[in-house]
């Protein structure tokens, strides 16, 4: 099955448990449609570059999935209809990288950048 990565931004006035509940809810939608949630990360509340629906901050979540295209389409459709979800980004991947995402890694664990001049 194809591999996907999703980033979801939920409203800032949700509690942490409600935001993590959204991850579980959409994971259940995937499993009901023949896919599976490989990994999920809750990134926390972060400030956005611009306002979305009068919100300056949002709960960010990252999902790695292994699901057929119809399951992904159904999950995205339900995400867009959900009142608490503000934005969704889905990317098709060739393979999932092991370990935590770059957002969750400590600064010293990341690959070093090129040297500044």
N, CA, C and O atoms as CSV, one atom per row, in Angstrom:
chain,resi,resn,atom,element,x,y,z
A,1,UNK,N,N,0.843,-1.185,0.000
A,1,UNK,CA,C,0.000,0.000,0.000
A,1,UNK,C,C,0.882,1.241,0.000
A,1,UNK,O,O,2.026,1.192,0.454
A,2,UNK,N,N,0.360,2.342,-0.503
A,2,UNK,CA,C,1.134,3.596,-0.518
A,2,UNK,C,C,1.348,4.144,0.896
A,2,UNK,O,O,0.543,3.920,1.801
A,3,UNK,N,N,2.448,4.860,1.053
A,3,UNK,CA,C,2.791,5.478,2.331
A,3,UNK,C,C,2.544,6.980,2.242
A,3,UNK,O,O,2.842,7.603,1.223
A,4,UNK,N,N,2.001,7.556,3.308
A,4,UNK,CA,C,1.687,8.982,3.344
A,4,UNK,C,C,2.148,9.590,4.657
A,4,UNK,O,O,2.276,8.904,5.671
A,5,UNK,N,N,2.394,10.897,4.613
A,5,UNK,CA,C,2.630,11.695,5.816
A,5,UNK,C,C,1.631,12.839,5.814
A,5,UNK,O,O,1.376,13.455,4.778
A,6,UNK,N,N,1.072,13.117,6.978
A,6,UNK,CA,C,0.071,14.173,7.119
A,6,UNK,C,C,0.486,15.106,8.248
A,6,UNK,O,O,1.007,14.661,9.271
A,7,UNK,N,N,0.255,16.387,8.060
A,7,UNK,CA,C,0.388,17.370,9.132
A,7,UNK,C,C,-0.964,18.033,9.271
A,7,UNK,O,O,-1.555,18.480,8.288
A,8,UNK,N,N,-1.452,18.092,10.504
A,8,UNK,CA,C,-2.773,18.630,10.770
A,8,UNK,C,C,-2.646,19.747,11.793
A,8,UNK,O,O,-1.899,19.620,12.764
A,9,UNK,N,N,-3.370,20.836,11.584
A,9,UNK,CA,C,-3.407,21.936,12.553
A,9,UNK,C,C,-4.834,22.032,13.079
A,9,UNK,O,O,-5.783,22.196,12.313
A,10,UNK,N,N,-4.970,21.927,14.404
A,10,UNK,CA,C,-6.275,22.035,15.052
A,10,UNK,C,C,-6.365,23.370,15.787
A,10,UNK,O,O,-5.350,24.022,16.034
A,11,UNK,N,N,-7.569,23.763,16.128
A,11,UNK,CA,C,-7.812,25.041,16.800
A,11,UNK,C,C,-7.048,25.142,18.112
A,11,UNK,O,O,-6.807,24.137,18.781
A,12,UNK,N,N,-6.667,26.373,18.474
A,12,UNK,CA,C,-5.857,26.610,19.668
A,12,UNK,C,C,-6.641,26.459,20.962
A,12,UNK,O,O,-6.034,26.229,22.008
A,13,UNK,N,N,-7.955,26.579,20.935
A,13,UNK,CA,C,-8.723,26.529,22.172
A,13,UNK,C,C,-9.081,25.105,22.604
A,13,UNK,O,O,-9.808,24.929,23.581
A,14,UNK,N,N,-8.591,24.101,21.906
A,14,UNK,CA,C,-8.772,22.715,22.328
A,14,UNK,C,C,-7.767,22.393,23.433
A,14,UNK,O,O,-6.712,23.020,23.522
A,15,UNK,N,N,-8.097,21.421,24.264
A,15,UNK,CA,C,-7.123,20.949,25.243
A,15,UNK,C,C,-6.182,19.958,24.557
A,15,UNK,O,O,-6.458,19.496,23.450
A,16,UNK,N,N,-5.075,19.637,25.219
A,16,UNK,CA,C,-4.118,18.682,24.648
A,16,UNK,C,C,-4.754,17.320,24.434
A,16,UNK,O,O,-4.493,16.663,23.427
A,17,UNK,N,N,-5.585,16.893,25.371
A,17,UNK,CA,C,-6.223,15.581,25.236
A,17,UNK,C,C,-7.225,15.563,24.085
A,17,UNK,O,O,-7.362,14.547,23.403
A,18,UNK,N,N,-7.928,16.675,23.862
A,18,UNK,CA,C,-8.849,16.739,22.731
A,18,UNK,C,C,-8.090,16.695,21.411
A,18,UNK,O,O,-8.528,16.041,20.465
A,19,UNK,N,N,-6.950,17.391,21.340
A,19,UNK,CA,C,-6.145,17.393,20.122
A,19,UNK,C,C,-5.587,15.996,19.846
A,19,UNK,O,O,-5.574,15.548,18.700
A,20,UNK,N,N,-5.124,15.306,20.896
A,20,UNK,CA,C,-4.635,13.947,20.713
A,20,UNK,C,C,-5.781,12.988,20.391
A,20,UNK,O,O,-5.574,11.982,19.712
A,21,UNK,N,N,-6.976,13.291,20.870
A,21,UNK,CA,C,-8.164,12.507,20.535
A,21,UNK,C,C,-8.498,12.588,19.055
A,21,UNK,O,O,-9.005,11.629,18.474
A,22,UNK,N,N,-8.213,13.738,18.444
A,22,UNK,CA,C,-8.419,13.869,16.998
A,22,UNK,C,C,-7.515,12.903,16.233
A,22,UNK,O,O,-7.935,12.319,15.234
A,23,UNK,N,N,-6.277,12.734,16.699
A,23,UNK,CA,C,-5.348,11.802,16.054
A,23,UNK,C,C,-5.922,10.387,16.116
A,23,UNK,O,O,-5.918,9.665,15.119
A,24,UNK,N,N,-6.411,9.998,17.283
A,24,UNK,CA,C,-6.994,8.667,17.436
A,24,UNK,C,C,-8.240,8.501,16.574
A,24,UNK,O,O,-8.458,7.442,15.986
A,25,UNK,N,N,-9.051,9.545,16.501
A,25,UNK,CA,C,-10.280,9.487,15.703
A,25,UNK,C,C,-9.955,9.257,14.225
A,25,UNK,O,O,-10.557,8.396,13.584
A,26,UNK,N,N,-9.016,10.015,13.691
A,26,UNK,CA,C,-8.689,9.874,12.274
A,26,UNK,C,C,-7.900,8.593,12.006
A,26,UNK,O,O,-7.953,8.066,10.895
A,27,UNK,N,N,-7.183,8.091,12.983
A,27,UNK,CA,C,-6.553,6.779,12.862
A,27,UNK,C,C,-7.595,5.674,12.768
A,27,UNK,O,O,-7.421,4.707,12.026
A,28,UNK,N,N,-8.690,5.823,13.531
A,28,UNK,CA,C,-9.787,4.854,13.468
A,28,UNK,C,C,-10.489,4.909,12.111
A,28,UNK,O,O,-10.912,3.879,11.587
A,29,UNK,N,N,-10.613,6.106,11.548
A,29,UNK,CA,C,-11.214,6.248,10.215
A,29,UNK,C,C,-10.379,5.490,9.188
A,29,UNK,O,O,-10.925,4.820,8.311
A,30,UNK,N,N,-9.061,5.597,9.296
A,30,UNK,CA,C,-8.173,4.871,8.387
A,30,UNK,C,C,-8.330,3.365,8.537
A,30,UNK,O,O,-8.458,2.645,7.547
A,31,UNK,N,N,-8.318,2.894,9.772
A,31,UNK,CA,C,-8.408,1.449,9.988
A,31,UNK,C,C,-9.760,0.897,9.534
A,31,UNK,O,O,-9.836,-0.247,9.085
A,32,UNK,N,N,-10.822,1.688,9.644
A,32,UNK,CA,C,-12.135,1.258,9.159
A,32,UNK,C,C,-12.161,1.113,7.645
A,32,UNK,O,O,-12.963,0.349,7.106
A,33,UNK,N,N,-11.288,1.841,6.955
A,33,UNK,CA,C,-11.261,1.819,5.488
A,33,UNK,C,C,-10.096,0.995,4.929
A,33,UNK,O,O,-9.763,1.127,3.751
A,34,UNK,N,N,-9.484,0.161,5.744
A,34,UNK,CA,C,-8.460,-0.748,5.249
A,34,UNK,C,C,-7.029,-0.246,5.338
A,34,UNK,O,O,-6.132,-0.867,4.768
A,35,UNK,N,N,-6.790,0.843,6.026
A,35,UNK,CA,C,-5.430,1.367,6.182
A,35,UNK,C,C,-4.976,1.233,7.621
A,35,UNK,O,O,-5.681,0.668,8.457
A,36,UNK,N,N,-3.794,1.755,7.904
A,36,UNK,CA,C,-3.330,1.744,9.289
A,36,UNK,C,C,-2.496,2.984,9.566
A,36,UNK,O,O,-1.848,3.537,8.677
A,37,UNK,N,N,-2.532,3.396,10.811
A,37,UNK,CA,C,-1.742,4.519,11.297
A,37,UNK,C,C,-0.425,3.939,11.789
A,37,UNK,O,O,-0.389,3.258,12.814
A,38,UNK,N,N,0.660,4.205,11.062
A,38,UNK,CA,C,1.964,3.646,11.399
A,38,UNK,C,C,2.547,4.336,12.622
A,38,UNK,O,O,3.035,3.674,13.538
A,39,UNK,N,N,2.497,5.669,12.640
A,39,UNK,CA,C,3.105,6.440,13.725
A,39,UNK,C,C,2.402,7.782,13.802
A,39,UNK,O,O,1.916,8.297,12.795
A,40,UNK,N,N,2.351,8.338,14.979
A,40,UNK,CA,C,1.781,9.683,15.135
A,40,UNK,C,C,2.589,10.437,16.179
A,40,UNK,O,O,3.097,9.850,17.135
A,41,UNK,N,N,2.701,11.741,15.982
A,41,UNK,CA,C,3.395,12.617,16.919
A,41,UNK,C,C,2.525,13.835,17.165
A,41,UNK,O,O,1.984,14.427,16.232
A,42,UNK,N,N,2.399,14.200,18.425
A,42,UNK,CA,C,1.717,15.435,18.783
A,42,UNK,C,C,2.792,16.474,19.046
A,42,UNK,O,O,3.568,16.345,19.993
A,43,UNK,N,N,2.840,17.506,18.208
A,43,UNK,CA,C,3.896,18.508,18.300
A,43,UNK,C,C,3.581,19.621,19.287
A,43,UNK,O,O,4.480,20.380,19.648
A,44,UNK,N,N,2.355,19.744,19.731
A,44,UNK,CA,C,1.997,20.767,20.702
A,44,UNK,C,C,1.433,22.015,20.048
A,44,UNK,O,O,1.160,22.039,18.848
A,45,UNK,N,N,1.264,23.046,20.855
A,45,UNK,CA,C,0.731,24.327,20.380
A,45,UNK,C,C,1.888,25.168,19.862
A,45,UNK,O,O,2.877,25.381,20.563
A,46,UNK,N,N,1.758,25.640,18.641
A,46,UNK,CA,C,2.805,26.451,18.019
A,46,UNK,C,C,2.176,27.697,17.420
A,46,UNK,O,O,1.011,27.693,17.022
A,47,UNK,N,N,2.964,28.762,17.362
A,47,UNK,CA,C,2.527,30.008,16.753
A,47,UNK,C,C,2.652,29.897,15.241
A,47,UNK,O,O,3.657,29.411,14.722
A,48,UNK,N,N,1.629,30.350,14.550
A,48,UNK,CA,C,1.623,30.294,13.083
A,48,UNK,C,C,2.136,31.609,12.504
A,48,UNK,O,O,2.157,32.629,13.193
A,49,UNK,N,N,2.539,31.583,11.265
A,49,UNK,CA,C,3.075,32.767,10.610
A,49,UNK,C,C,1.989,33.806,10.326
A,49,UNK,O,O,2.267,35.004,10.271
A,50,UNK,N,N,0.765,33.345,10.148
A,50,UNK,CA,C,-0.353,34.247,9.881
A,50,UNK,C,C,-1.617,33.658,10.491
A,50,UNK,O,O,-1.669,32.466,10.794
A,51,UNK,N,N,-2.631,34.488,10.669
A,51,UNK,CA,C,-3.877,34.045,11.275
A,51,UNK,C,C,-4.638,33.127,10.326
A,51,UNK,O,O,-4.695,33.364,9.120
A,52,UNK,N,N,-5.215,32.084,10.890
A,52,UNK,CA,C,-6.131,31.215,10.165
A,52,UNK,C,C,-7.410,31.175,10.993
A,52,UNK,O,O,-7.391,30.759,12.151
A,53,UNK,N,N,-8.509,31.603,10.407
A,53,UNK,CA,C,-9.799,31.640,11.108
A,53,UNK,C,C,-9.698,32.367,12.445
A,53,UNK,O,O,-10.244,31.909,13.449
A,54,UNK,N,N,-9.004,33.495,12.455
A,54,UNK,CA,C,-8.812,34.346,13.625
A,54,UNK,C,C,-7.984,33.693,14.729
A,54,UNK,O,O,-8.048,34.130,15.878
A,55,UNK,N,N,-7.222,32.672,14.411
A,55,UNK,CA,C,-6.353,32.000,15.378
A,55,UNK,C,C,-4.902,32.290,15.046
A,55,UNK,O,O,-4.496,32.202,13.887
A,56,UNK,N,N,-4.114,32.638,16.065
A,56,UNK,CA,C,-2.682,32.870,15.903
A,56,UNK,C,C,-1.869,31.612,16.194
A,56,UNK,O,O,-0.738,31.481,15.726
A,57,UNK,N,N,-2.435,30.695,16.959
A,57,UNK,CA,C,-1.747,29.466,17.342
A,57,UNK,C,C,-2.593,28.275,16.958
A,57,UNK,O,O,-3.775,28.411,16.639
A,58,UNK,N,N,-1.974,27.098,16.991
A,58,UNK,CA,C,-2.708,25.884,16.681
A,58,UNK,C,C,-1.997,24.659,17.230
A,58,UNK,O,O,-0.788,24.679,17.461
A,59,UNK,N,N,-2.753,23.605,17.434
A,59,UNK,CA,C,-2.212,22.307,17.847
A,59,UNK,C,C,-1.747,21.584,16.590
A,59,UNK,O,O,-2.540,21.334,15.682
A,60,UNK,N,N,-0.461,21.248,16.540
A,60,UNK,CA,C,0.094,20.555,15.383
A,60,UNK,C,C,0.201,19.063,15.671
A,60,UNK,O,O,0.579,18.660,16.771
A,61,UNK,N,N,-0.136,18.242,14.672
A,61,UNK,CA,C,-0.007,16.792,14.786
A,61,UNK,C,C,0.566,16.250,13.486
A,61,UNK,O,O,0.280,16.766,12.406
A,62,UNK,N,N,1.371,15.211,13.601
A,62,UNK,CA,C,2.039,14.582,12.461
A,62,UNK,C,C,1.660,13.111,12.436
A,62,UNK,O,O,1.784,12.422,13.449
A,63,UNK,N,N,1.198,12.620,11.286
A,63,UNK,CA,C,0.764,11.234,11.145
A,63,UNK,C,C,1.520,10.565,10.015
A,63,UNK,O,O,1.713,11.159,8.954
A,64,UNK,N,N,1.946,9.335,10.237
A,64,UNK,CA,C,2.502,8.498,9.173
A,64,UNK,C,C,1.507,7.374,8.950
A,64,UNK,O,O,1.131,6.677,9.893
A,65,UNK,N,N,1.076,7.192,7.702
A,65,UNK,CA,C,0.051,6.200,7.416
A,65,UNK,C,C,0.474,5.266,6.304
A,65,UNK,O,O,1.336,5.589,5.486
A,66,UNK,N,N,-0.148,4.107,6.290
A,66,UNK,CA,C,0.022,3.102,5.250
A,66,UNK,C,C,-1.394,2.694,4.869
A,66,UNK,O,O,-2.008,1.869,5.546
A,67,UNK,N,N,-1.912,3.266,3.789
A,67,UNK,CA,C,-3.322,3.077,3.468
A,67,UNK,C,C,-3.561,3.215,1.973
A,67,UNK,O,O,-2.789,3.879,1.281
A,68,UNK,N,N,-4.621,2.595,1.467
A,68,UNK,CA,C,-4.981,2.788,0.061
A,68,UNK,C,C,-5.545,4.196,-0.160
A,68,UNK,O,O,-5.986,4.853,0.783
A,69,UNK,N,N,-5.524,4.639,-1.393
A,69,UNK,CA,C,-5.967,5.999,-1.727
A,69,UNK,C,C,-7.397,6.301,-1.283
A,69,UNK,O,O,-7.632,7.397,-0.776
A,70,UNK,N,N,-8.374,5.388,-1.442
A,70,UNK,CA,C,-9.733,5.722,-0.978
A,70,UNK,C,C,-9.816,5.989,0.526
A,70,UNK,O,O,-10.605,6.829,0.959
A,71,UNK,N,N,-9.011,5.287,1.323
A,71,UNK,CA,C,-9.010,5.523,2.771
A,71,UNK,C,C,-8.449,6.906,3.083
A,71,UNK,O,O,-8.963,7.605,3.956
A,72,UNK,N,N,-7.393,7.302,2.369
A,72,UNK,CA,C,-6.804,8.632,2.573
A,72,UNK,C,C,-7.791,9.712,2.165
A,72,UNK,O,O,-7.934,10.720,2.858
A,73,UNK,N,N,-8.465,9.512,1.056
A,73,UNK,CA,C,-9.446,10.502,0.591
A,73,UNK,C,C,-10.577,10.670,1.594
A,73,UNK,O,O,-11.027,11.788,1.847
A,74,UNK,N,N,-11.039,9.559,2.167
A,74,UNK,CA,C,-12.108,9.633,3.163
A,74,UNK,C,C,-11.622,10.352,4.426
A,74,UNK,O,O,-12.346,11.174,4.987
A,75,UNK,N,N,-10.402,10.046,4.873
A,75,UNK,CA,C,-9.871,10.705,6.058
A,75,UNK,C,C,-9.710,12.210,5.815
A,75,UNK,O,O,-10.069,13.015,6.675
A,76,UNK,N,N,-9.175,12.593,4.656
A,76,UNK,CA,C,-9.020,14.017,4.343
A,76,UNK,C,C,-10.372,14.706,4.254
A,76,UNK,O,O,-10.516,15.843,4.704
A,77,UNK,N,N,-11.361,14.037,3.682
A,77,UNK,CA,C,-12.702,14.622,3.570
A,77,UNK,C,C,-13.264,14.898,4.961
A,77,UNK,O,O,-13.818,15.969,5.209
A,78,UNK,N,N,-13.122,13.935,5.864
A,78,UNK,CA,C,-13.623,14.123,7.227
A,78,UNK,C,C,-12.826,15.177,7.991
A,78,UNK,O,O,-13.384,15.895,8.821
A,79,UNK,N,N,-11.518,15.275,7.715
A,79,UNK,CA,C,-10.710,16.315,8.357
A,79,UNK,C,C,-11.166,17.698,7.918
A,79,UNK,O,O,-11.271,18.612,8.737
A,80,UNK,N,N,-11.436,17.850,6.639
A,80,UNK,CA,C,-11.863,19.158,6.127
A,80,UNK,C,C,-13.251,19.545,6.629
A,80,UNK,O,O,-13.555,20.732,6.751
A,81,UNK,N,N,-14.095,18.554,6.919
A,81,UNK,CA,C,-15.432,18.839,7.434
A,81,UNK,C,C,-15.447,19.078,8.940
A,81,UNK,O,O,-16.374,19.706,9.452
A,82,UNK,N,N,-14.444,18.593,9.653
A,82,UNK,CA,C,-14.380,18.716,11.109
A,82,UNK,C,C,-14.155,20.171,11.495
A,82,UNK,O,O,-13.297,20.848,10.929
A,83,UNK,N,N,-14.927,20.643,12.456
A,83,UNK,CA,C,-14.850,22.052,12.867
A,83,UNK,C,C,-13.541,22.399,13.573
A,83,UNK,O,O,-13.095,23.544,13.510
A,84,UNK,N,N,-12.925,21.434,14.238
A,84,UNK,CA,C,-11.712,21.713,15.007
A,84,UNK,C,C,-10.444,21.711,14.166
A,84,UNK,O,O,-9.420,22.228,14.612
A,85,UNK,N,N,-10.480,21.150,12.974
A,85,UNK,CA,C,-9.297,21.061,12.123
A,85,UNK,C,C,-9.263,22.273,11.193
A,85,UNK,O,O,-10.216,22.531,10.457
A,86,UNK,N,N,-8.146,23.018,11.235
A,86,UNK,CA,C,-8.026,24.218,10.400
A,86,UNK,C,C,-7.321,23.945,9.079
A,86,UNK,O,O,-7.754,24.441,8.039
A,87,UNK,N,N,-6.250,23.169,9.100
A,87,UNK,CA,C,-5.478,22.888,7.885
A,87,UNK,C,C,-4.990,21.445,7.906
A,87,UNK,O,O,-4.771,20.858,8.965
A,88,UNK,N,N,-4.825,20.884,6.692
A,88,UNK,CA,C,-4.305,19.532,6.529
A,88,UNK,C,C,-3.348,19.539,5.343
A,88,UNK,O,O,-3.637,20.144,4.310
A,89,UNK,N,N,-2.221,18.872,5.491
A,89,UNK,CA,C,-1.275,18.691,4.392
A,89,UNK,C,C,-0.963,17.205,4.306
A,89,UNK,O,O,-0.588,16.590,5.305
A,90,UNK,N,N,-1.115,16.623,3.117
A,90,UNK,CA,C,-0.826,15.209,2.896
A,90,UNK,C,C,0.218,15.083,1.811
A,90,UNK,O,O,0.115,15.714,0.759
A,91,UNK,N,N,1.228,14.261,2.069
A,91,UNK,CA,C,2.314,14.041,1.110
A,91,UNK,C,C,2.499,12.540,0.936
A,91,UNK,O,O,2.554,11.803,1.920
A,92,UNK,N,N,2.595,12.086,-0.307
A,92,UNK,CA,C,2.867,10.682,-0.583
A,92,UNK,C,C,4.371,10.462,-0.515
A,92,UNK,O,O,5.145,11.227,-1.091
A,93,UNK,N,N,4.784,9.408,0.197
A,93,UNK,CA,C,6.201,9.129,0.428
A,93,UNK,C,C,6.583,7.795,-0.206
A,93,UNK,O,O,5.742,6.912,-0.373
A,94,UNK,N,N,7.866,7.658,-0.558
A,94,UNK,CA,C,8.374,6.380,-1.041
A,94,UNK,C,C,8.629,5.437,0.134
A,94,UNK,O,O,8.388,4.233,0.037
A,95,UNK,N,N,9.118,5.992,1.245
A,95,UNK,CA,C,9.369,5.204,2.447
A,95,UNK,C,C,9.320,6.119,3.657
A,95,UNK,O,O,9.579,7.319,3.557
A,96,UNK,N,N,8.986,5.540,4.802
A,96,UNK,CA,C,8.980,6.294,6.050
A,96,UNK,C,C,10.361,6.222,6.679
A,96,UNK,O,O,10.982,5.159,6.712
A,97,UNK,N,N,10.836,7.349,7.175
A,97,UNK,CA,C,12.122,7.369,7.873
A,97,UNK,C,C,11.925,6.881,9.301
A,97,UNK,O,O,10.890,7.128,9.920
A,98,UNK,N,N,12.924,6.194,9.806
A,98,UNK,CA,C,12.870,5.670,11.168
A,98,UNK,C,C,13.133,6.789,12.167
A,98,UNK,O,O,13.811,7.768,11.856
A,99,UNK,N,N,12.602,6.636,13.344
A,99,UNK,CA,C,12.850,7.587,14.413
A,99,UNK,C,C,11.900,8.767,14.372
A,99,UNK,O,O,10.985,8.819,13.550
A,100,UNK,N,N,12.128,9.713,15.269
A,100,UNK,CA,C,11.239,10.879,15.343
A,100,UNK,C,C,11.435,11.826,14.159
A,100,UNK,O,O,12.470,11.809,13.492
A,101,UNK,N,N,10.433,12.638,13.920
A,101,UNK,CA,C,10.522,13.627,12.849
A,101,UNK,C,C,11.513,14.723,13.243
A,101,UNK,O,O,11.938,14.798,14.395
A,102,UNK,N,N,11.867,15.548,12.304
A,102,UNK,CA,C,12.824,16.625,12.551
A,102,UNK,C,C,12.287,17.584,13.611
A,102,UNK,O,O,13.054,18.138,14.399
A,103,UNK,N,N,10.991,17.774,13.628
A,103,UNK,CA,C,10.370,18.688,14.595
A,103,UNK,C,C,10.571,18.212,16.029
A,103,UNK,O,O,10.667,19.033,16.942
A,104,UNK,N,N,10.636,16.907,16.241
A,104,UNK,CA,C,10.750,16.351,17.583
A,104,UNK,C,C,12.200,16.094,18.010
A,104,UNK,O,O,12.448,15.811,19.182
A,105,UNK,N,N,13.146,16.184,17.095
A,105,UNK,CA,C,14.543,15.946,17.438
A,105,UNK,C,C,15.126,17.153,18.161
A,105,UNK,O,O,14.697,18.288,17.953
A,106,UNK,N,N,16.102,16.891,19.006
A,106,UNK,CA,C,16.811,17.984,19.659
A,106,UNK,C,C,17.752,18.612,18.648
A,106,UNK,O,O,18.166,17.965,17.687
A,107,UNK,N,N,18.079,19.847,18.865
A,107,UNK,CA,C,18.913,20.581,17.913
A,107,UNK,C,C,20.261,19.902,17.677
A,107,UNK,O,O,20.738,19.884,16.542
A,108,UNK,N,N,20.885,19.346,18.708
A,108,UNK,CA,C,22.195,18.735,18.529
A,108,UNK,C,C,22.127,17.362,17.843
A,108,UNK,O,O,23.151,16.870,17.370
A,109,UNK,N,N,20.944,16.736,17.780
A,109,UNK,CA,C,20.791,15.452,17.093
A,109,UNK,C,C,20.616,15.615,15.588
A,109,UNK,O,O,20.858,14.672,14.836
A,110,UNK,N,N,20.206,16.777,15.146
A,110,UNK,CA,C,19.967,17.010,13.726
A,110,UNK,C,C,21.274,17.019,12.957
A,110,UNK,O,O,22.342,17.245,13.527
A,111,UNK,N,N,21.182,16.772,11.664
A,111,UNK,CA,C,22.370,16.863,10.817
A,111,UNK,C,C,22.888,18.294,10.857
A,111,UNK,O,O,22.111,19.249,10.862
A,112,UNK,N,N,24.196,18.427,10.884
A,112,UNK,CA,C,24.765,19.762,10.953
A,112,UNK,C,C,24.531,20.492,9.629
A,112,UNK,O,O,24.576,19.897,8.552
A,113,UNK,N,N,24.289,21.760,9.740
A,113,UNK,CA,C,24.107,22.586,8.547
A,113,UNK,C,C,25.461,22.896,7.950
A,113,UNK,O,O,26.503,22.648,8.557
A,114,UNK,N,N,25.423,23.436,6.763
A,114,UNK,CA,C,26.699,23.852,6.163
A,114,UNK,C,C,27.240,25.010,6.980
A,114,UNK,O,O,26.483,25.735,7.625
A,115,UNK,N,N,28.523,25.176,6.949
A,115,UNK,CA,C,29.163,26.209,7.746
A,115,UNK,C,C,28.835,27.586,7.185
A,115,UNK,O,O,28.763,27.779,5.971
A,116,UNK,N,N,28.642,28.520,8.077
A,116,UNK,CA,C,28.373,29.897,7.657
A,116,UNK,C,C,29.680,30.595,7.388
A,116,UNK,O,O,30.705,30.281,7.993
A,117,UNK,N,N,29.640,31.532,6.488
A,117,UNK,CA,C,30.858,32.262,6.132
A,117,UNK,C,C,30.928,33.596,6.796
A,117,UNK,O,O,31.894,34.334,6.598
